[in-house]
Amino acid sequence: MNTTSHSSRTTRLALVACVMAMTSLLVLAIARADSSPVPSNAQVSSYGGGWECVRGFRKEADSCVAITIPANGFLDFVGRGWECNRGYRKDRTACVAITVPQNAYLDNSTFGQGWRCNRGFREASGACAPIIVPANAYPVDSSYDRGWECDRGYRLDVGACVAVKVPANGYLGRAGDSWHCDRGFVKRGDACPAVEVPVNAYLDVKGNDWDCERGYARRDSSCVALVVPVNGFIDYSGNDWRCASGFRRQGGACIPQ
C-alpha cells in the first residue's frame, strides 16, 4: 500500500471528525439557548429561537421591563416606545403642552406637534401678527411670507401694488404683472411699435420680427435676391446656397473639387 495515499486518507478522516464535533457543539449551544426560560411579559420569538418582549415592554438584560409612558403620551405603533398626544411635544421623558399663540391653530401637517397662523396673520417672533394688505392686493394663505399678492394688472413695487401700464398694441402677460406686444409689434422701451417688414419678407413665427422669403437673404433691414452660381442650388433654409456634389464654394462660385 502506498504510504502517501494512506497518509492522505487519514488526514481527510481527521478533518471530517473535527467538522462533525464542531457541528455537534454548535447544535448543543443552540439547543441550550432555545431552552432558556422565557421571562415574564415575553413570548417566544416568531422569527426564530429565543424570546421577545410583548407590546408595552422592552428588553433589559434577561427580563422585560414596562415602558414608562408619561402623561399625555401613548405607546407607538411598534409598542417599543411612546409618542405624545396631539397638542404636546416630546421633551426627554415628558410630553409638554404646545403653547399656541392667539390667532393660530395646531398644524395637522406636523400631526399636531406645531402651529400655524390663521389666514390674515403671519408669524413674527413666536406670535401671529396681522397682515396689512395694501390697496389692489388680496390675502393669501401663507404664514411666513408677505401674506398677500397683487391683483391682476398690478405689480409689486416697494411694498405696494402699482398698476401695470400696458401700451397700445400690447396685452397683459399670463401672470398679470407684466405686458407683451401683440403679433406684428415689437417691444421697445415702454411702447409697441409695428414691425417694419421689408419687401420679399414676412413675419416670423413669434410675430415680433421678420424673415426673408425663399431665394432672398437678410441684409441689414432688407431682403436681397440670392445670386446662385452655376453648379449651385438654394439650400434647405431658402436663404443661402450650396454647391452641388463634386464642387466646392469659393467666393461667389462653385469650382471643381
C-alpha positions, 0 to 999 in steps of 0.5 A, spaced: 500 500 500 502 506 498 504 510 504 502 517 501 495 515 499 494 512 506 497 518 509 492 522 505 486 518 507 487 519 514 488 526 514 481 527 510 478 522 516 481 527 521 478 533 518 471 530 517 471 528 525 473 535 527 467 538 522 462 533 525 464 535 533 464 542 531 457 541 528 455 537 534 457 543 539 454 548 535 447 544 535 448 543 543 449 551 544 443 552 540 439 547 543 441 550 550 439 557 548 432 555 545 431 552 552 432 558 556 426 560 560 422 565 557 421 571 562 415 574 564 411 579 559 415 575 553 413 570 548 417 566 544 420 569 538 416 568 531 422 569 527 426 564 530 429 561 537 429 565 543 424 570 546 421 577 545 418 582 549 410 583 548 407 590 546 408 595 552 415 592 554 422 592 552 428 588 553 433 589 559 438 584 560 434 577 561 427 580 563 422 585 560 421 591 563 414 596 562 415 602 558 414 608 562 409 612 558 408 619 561 402 623 561 399 625 555 403 620 551 401 613 548 405 607 546 407 607 538 405 603 533 411 598 534 409 598 542 417 599 543 416 606 545 411 612 546 409 618 542 405 624 545 398 626 544 396 631 539 397 638 542 404 636 546 411 635 544 416 630 546 421 633 551 426 627 554 421 623 558 415 628 558 410 630 553 409 638 554 403 642 552 404 646 545 403 653 547 399 656 541 399 663 540 392 667 539 390 667 532 393 660 530 391 653 530 395 646 531 398 644 524 395 637 522 401 637 517 406 636 523 400 631 526 399 636 531 406 637 534 406 645 531 402 651 529 400 655 524 397 662 523 390 663 521 389 666 514 390 674 515 396 673 520 403 671 519 408 669 524 413 674 527 417 672 533 413 666 536 406 670 535 401 671 529 401 678 527 396 681 522 397 682 515 396 689 512 394 688 505 395 694 501 390 697 496 389 692 489 392 686 493 388 680 496 390 675 502 393 669 501 394 663 505 401 663 507 404 664 514 411 666 513 411 670 507 408 677 505 401 674 506 398 677 500 399 678 492 397 683 487 391 683 483 391 682 476 394 688 472 398 690 478 405 689 480 409 689 486 413 695 487 416 697 494 411 694 498 405 696 494 401 694 488 402 699 482 398 698 476 401 695 470 401 700 464 400 696 458 401 700 451 397 700 445 398 694 441 400 690 447 396 685 452 397 683 459 402 677 460 399 670 463 401 672 470 398 679 470 404 683 472 407 684 466 405 686 458 407 683 451 406 686 444 401 683 440 403 679 433 406 684 428 409 689 434 415 689 437 417 691 444 421 697 445 422 701 451 415 702 454 411 702 447 409 697 441 411 699 435 409 695 428 414 691 425 417 694 419 417 688 414 421 689 408 419 687 401 420 679 399 419 678 407 414 676 412 413 675 419 416 670 423 413 665 427 413 669 434 410 675 430 415 680 433 420 680 427 421 678 420 424 673 415 426 673 408 422 669 403 425 663 399 431 665 394 432 672 398 437 673 404 437 678 410 441 684 409 441 689 414 433 691 414 432 688 407 431 682 403 436 681 397 435 676 391 440 670 392 445 670 386 446 662 385 452 660 381 452 655 376 453 648 379 449 651 385 442 650 388 438 654 394 439 650 400 434 647 405 433 654 409 431 658 402 436 663 404 443 661 402 446 656 397 450 650 396 454 647 391 452 641 388 456 634 389 463 634 386 464 642 387 466 646 392 464 654 394 469 659 393 467 666 393 461 667 389 462 660 385 462 653 385 469 650 382 471 643 381 473 639 387 
